[in-house]
């Protein structure tokens, strides 16, 4: 299982949805942008406080969730 320490879960941030590094950017937002055809580079322009590893972590987290595996999240 990959280390997903960039993905955090805090009930006080974005309603408890999985987020990137405690920021108000959800995994779902990133996955949706990639699914709609946005490149990593374009996403990093839209969210300059993210790095490419954040996007990769969001995609990895989403892939694990689709497989219905429990992934421990870091607490923000």
Residue, then its C-alpha position, 0 to 999 in steps of 0.5 A: x500500500x502506498x504511503x498517503x501522508x499527503x492526504x488528510x481527514x479533518x472534520x473541521x476542514x471541508x466537512x471531513x472530506x479527504x483533502x490535500x495536506x490539510x488544505x481546503x482542496x479535496x481529493x475529489x476536486x483534483x480527481x475531477x480536474x484530471x478526469x476532465x482533461x486538465x494536465x498536472x501543469x494546469x492544475x498547479x497553475x490553478x492551485x499554486x500552493x500544490x505540487x505534483x506529488x499532491x496530485x499523484x497522492x490524490x489519484x493514488x488515494x482515489x484508486x485505493x478507495x475505488x478498490x474499497x480498501x481502508x487507507x489510514x489518513x494523516x490527521x491535519 
